[in-house]
Amino acid sequence: MNNLKDTDINRQHDITIKEVKACPMFAHFTDEQAMEVINALKQFTLIVYDAYSKGKDESKQGLI
């Protein structure tokens, strides 16, 4: 994870196939496989954000 110091956490665009394949564990992936990684990360991010948002809303209402 040496690349973390160059990571922009405020980026407004998706990770690219080139960025996925720059990680040693994904370097051998085809472009299609790298795109599947991107789509899986996007889906995971949406699930986590949705769960966080629901928890935040419930805590505001005193449900948690």
Secondary structure as GFF3:
##gff-version 3
##sequence-region A 1 64
A	DSSP	three_ten_helix	2	6	.	.	.	ID=ss1
A	DSSP	alpha_helix	17	21	.	.	.	ID=ss2
A	DSSP	three_ten_helix	24	26	.	.	.	ID=ss3
A	DSSP	alpha_helix	31	60	.	.	.	ID=ss4
###
